[in-house]
Structures are given as structure tokens and as C-alpha cells.
Amino acid sequence: MSVPGSSVKGFEKESMLEILRHVPAPVVIITAAYGEQDNDDLQVRGMTCSSFTSVSLDPPYVSVCLRKNSLMMKVLEKASGFGVHLLNEENKQKATDFAKPHDTGKVPFNETAGPWSLLSLDKYMSEIPPNAPEGEEDEDKVKAVPIMEECMAALVCYRKAAFDAGDHILLLGQVVATSHHDFHPLIYMNRHYHQLGHEV
């Protein structure tokens, strides 16, 4: 059914939200860490995100958008990189858990993430241009990304740039490593999780 031009109205926030709720979005979990790796000050955090996009293949860029005032954004501002974990229906509970706000610290992450490890970015630095990401570099901070083992696919990203986008920050990441299995991705639409149906 077509939408007649006469039905087009001026901007209405609720109308925009209703439209966007019906746009299927991938469900990913973003992870990041900062602090000293062998120190109790190390902070590890994860957050469910449905604003994830492939940007470029050469160079390999992806983007994620997060609210400016989110605790996850505070970690990402200081991190050298971040992980993007793609999910299937078996990871639905992880998506739900990481969508909840947690207190600062690594204990809630450990309870929610399942098996995980820190993947060092050092061995991939030769693939990345010498310019540093936006913000000041701290030589003591961990240059590693938390990777969850029970997700179906993961992209390890170097934090390339950050852009102001209204009440959100758009983060551009350069993919330096990947891991994946065959899977049917988890989708978020109209406030519920879904899986892709039949090809049409």
C-alpha cells in the first residue's frame, strides 16, 4: 500500500519513534575496557546496542551509536578499542542482561558475559595508521578488547574516531580481527527480539 503525499505531516517525535520501531535492527553487544590490565582499577563493560552499521570494506570500518550519558560511553571514551559481538537466539538472555544498567566495575560483567578474555591490540597496531583516536593517549591504559566466547561472531575494533550526533555519539571503529560461526542473527523490532524468516 502506498503512502499518499497528503498524509505527510511535519515532524512529530512520536510518529518517528513508531516508524523506527518497525525497522529491523541487528542486536549486538559492545564491549570495552580501560585501566591497567594487571591492576584492580581495570574496568570492563558491555552493553546491548541495536545501532550498528557496516561502513566500509577498504579500509574495514564499522560504526556504533551510544547515548552520550551512558556508562558505556564513559568507558569507550578512554578505551583504545571495542568489541562488537553478534548474537543468535541462544544469546537472547545475554542481550537482555546487557541492556540493563550496571554499576561500575567488572563483577557484573563477569556474571553476565560468561567465559571471556582480553585480546591485545598490540599485534594489530601495524595495520592501523599512526594517527591516534580522538582524545588523549594514555600510555598506561590497557590496549585490549574484552571478547566473549559464547557469542556467534565478534569484530575486534580499534577506536578510529568519534562524532557528535545529537544526544548520541557515533563511534567509528577499524576492524582488525574477526571470529565467527554460521548462525541466524538475532533481530530487534517493535520492542521484541526476532530471528530472520524465510527468504523472499
C-alpha positions as CSV (number, residue, x, y, z in Angstrom):
1,M,0.0,0.0,0.0
2,S,1.4,3.4,-1.0
3,V,1.5,6.4,1.3
4,P,-0.2,9.4,-0.3
5,G,1.7,12.6,-0.2
6,S,-1.3,14.3,1.5
7,S,-0.6,12.2,4.6
8,V,2.9,13.5,5.1
9,K,3.0,15.8,8.2
10,G,5.5,18.0,9.9
11,F,8.0,16.4,12.3
12,E,6.4,14.5,15.2
13,K,8.6,12.7,17.6
14,E,6.1,10.0,18.5
15,S,5.4,9.3,14.8
16,M,9.2,9.0,14.1
17,L,9.6,6.6,17.0
18,E,6.6,4.5,15.8
19,I,8.1,4.2,12.4
20,L,11.6,3.3,13.6
21,R,10.2,0.7,15.9
22,H,9.2,-1.3,12.8
23,V,12.7,-1.1,11.3
24,P,14.5,-4.4,12.0
25,A,17.9,-3.8,13.6
26,P,20.8,-6.2,14.4
27,V,21.4,-6.9,18.1
28,V,25.0,-6.7,19.2
29,I,26.8,-6.4,22.4
30,I,29.6,-3.8,22.6
31,T,32.5,-4.4,25.0
32,A,35.4,-2.3,26.1
33,A,38.0,-2.0,28.8
34,Y,40.2,0.7,30.3
35,G,42.7,1.0,33.1
36,E,45.8,-1.1,33.9
37,Q,45.4,-4.7,32.9
38,D,47.1,-6.2,35.9
39,N,45.5,-3.8,38.4
40,D,42.2,-3.7,40.3
41,D,41.5,-0.4,38.5
42,L,40.8,-2.3,35.3
43,Q,37.2,-1.5,34.2
44,V,35.4,-3.9,31.8
45,R,31.9,-3.1,30.5
46,G,29.4,-4.4,28.0
47,M,26.2,-3.0,26.6
48,T,23.5,-4.2,24.2
49,C,23.2,-2.0,21.1
50,S,20.9,-2.0,18.1
51,S,22.6,0.9,16.3
52,F,25.4,-0.9,14.4
53,T,26.3,-0.5,10.8
54,S,29.0,-1.6,8.3
55,V,30.6,1.5,6.9
56,S,33.4,0.5,4.6
57,L,35.3,-2.6,3.5
58,D,38.5,-0.8,2.4
59,P,39.5,0.2,5.0
60,P,37.3,-2.0,7.1
61,Y,35.1,0.4,9.2
62,V,32.0,-0.2,11.3
63,S,30.1,2.2,13.4
64,V,28.0,2.1,16.6
65,C,25.9,4.8,18.2
66,L,25.5,5.2,22.0
67,R,23.9,7.7,24.3
68,K,26.3,10.4,25.5
69,N,25.3,10.0,29.1
70,S,25.6,6.2,29.1
71,L,28.1,4.5,31.4
72,M,29.4,2.5,28.4
73,M,30.2,5.7,26.6
74,K,32.4,6.8,29.6
75,V,34.4,3.6,29.1
76,L,34.6,3.9,25.3
77,E,35.9,7.5,25.6
78,K,39.0,6.1,27.4
79,A,39.4,2.8,25.6
80,S,41.7,2.1,22.7
81,G,39.3,-0.2,21.0
82,F,36.0,-2.1,21.4
83,G,34.4,-5.4,20.5
84,V,31.2,-6.0,18.6
85,H,29.5,-9.3,19.3
86,L,26.8,-10.6,17.1
87,L,24.1,-12.8,18.6
88,N,21.7,-15.6,17.8
89,E,18.6,-16.8,19.6
90,E,20.7,-18.7,22.2
91,N,22.3,-15.4,23.2
92,K,18.9,-13.7,23.9
93,Q,19.4,-13.7,27.6
94,K,22.8,-12.0,27.2
95,A,21.2,-9.3,25.1
96,T,18.5,-8.7,27.8
97,D,21.1,-8.7,30.6
98,F,23.5,-6.3,28.9
99,A,20.6,-3.9,28.2
100,K,20.2,-3.3,31.9
101,P,22.3,-0.6,33.6
102,H,25.0,-2.0,35.9
103,D,27.2,-0.3,38.5
104,T,30.7,0.5,37.5
105,G,33.1,-2.4,37.9
106,K,34.0,-5.8,36.4
107,V,32.0,-8.1,38.7
108,P,28.6,-7.5,36.9
109,F,30.4,-8.0,33.5
110,N,31.8,-11.4,34.7
111,E,28.4,-12.5,35.9
112,T,26.7,-11.6,32.6
113,A,29.3,-12.3,29.9
114,G,30.1,-16.0,30.6
115,P,33.7,-17.0,29.5
116,W,35.7,-14.1,28.2
117,S,39.2,-12.9,27.7
118,L,41.1,-9.7,26.9
119,L,42.5,-9.7,23.3
120,S,45.6,-7.4,23.0
121,L,45.5,-4.8,20.2
122,D,49.3,-4.5,20.2
123,K,49.9,-7.2,17.5
124,Y,47.4,-5.4,15.2
125,M,48.9,-2.0,15.5
126,S,50.9,-2.3,12.3
127,E,47.7,-2.5,10.4
128,I,46.5,0.8,11.8
129,P,47.6,4.3,10.6
130,P,49.8,6.1,13.1
131,N,47.2,8.8,13.9
132,A,45.7,8.3,17.4
133,P,41.9,8.2,18.0
134,E,40.3,11.3,19.2
135,G,41.2,12.2,22.8
136,E,44.4,12.0,24.7
137,E,46.5,8.8,24.6
138,D,47.4,7.3,28.0
139,E,50.4,5.0,27.8
140,D,49.4,3.1,30.9
141,K,45.9,2.2,29.8
142,V,45.1,-1.3,28.5
143,K,45.2,-1.7,24.8
144,A,43.0,-4.7,24.7
145,V,39.4,-5.6,23.9
146,P,37.1,-8.0,26.0
147,I,35.9,-10.8,23.8
148,M,33.0,-13.1,24.9
149,E,33.5,-16.7,23.9
150,E,29.8,-17.7,23.7
151,C,28.7,-15.3,21.0
152,M,28.3,-16.3,17.4
153,A,30.6,-13.7,15.8
154,A,32.9,-10.9,17.0
155,L,34.6,-8.0,15.4
156,V,37.7,-6.5,17.2
157,C,37.9,-2.8,16.5
158,Y,40.4,-0.1,17.0
159,R,38.7,3.2,18.0
160,K,39.3,5.3,15.0
161,A,37.1,8.4,15.6
162,A,34.1,9.8,17.4
163,F,31.4,12.2,16.1
164,D,28.8,14.2,17.9
165,A,25.3,13.1,16.8
166,G,22.7,14.9,18.8
167,D,22.1,13.0,22.1
168,H,24.3,10.2,20.8
169,I,28.0,9.7,19.9
170,L,28.8,7.9,16.7
171,L,31.9,5.8,17.1
172,L,33.9,4.7,14.1
173,G,35.9,1.5,14.5
174,Q,38.5,-0.1,12.3
175,V,38.1,-3.8,12.3
176,V,41.5,-5.5,12.9
177,A,40.3,-9.1,13.7
178,T,37.2,-11.3,13.4
179,S,35.8,-14.6,14.6
180,H,32.5,-16.2,13.5
181,H,30.4,-19.4,13.2
182,D,27.5,-20.0,10.9
183,F,24.4,-18.6,12.6
184,H,21.0,-16.9,12.1
185,P,21.3,-13.4,13.6
186,L,19.1,-12.0,16.4
187,I,17.0,-9.1,15.3
188,Y,15.2,-6.4,17.3
189,M,12.0,-4.9,16.0
190,N,8.9,-3.4,17.7
191,R,10.3,-3.9,21.2
192,H,10.9,-7.6,20.7
193,Y,13.6,-10.0,19.6
194,H,13.1,-11.9,16.3
195,Q,15.0,-14.2,14.0
196,L,15.1,-13.8,10.3
197,G,12.4,-15.7,8.5
198,H,12.3,-17.3,5.0
199,E,14.0,-15.7,2.0
200,V,11.5,-13.9,-0.3
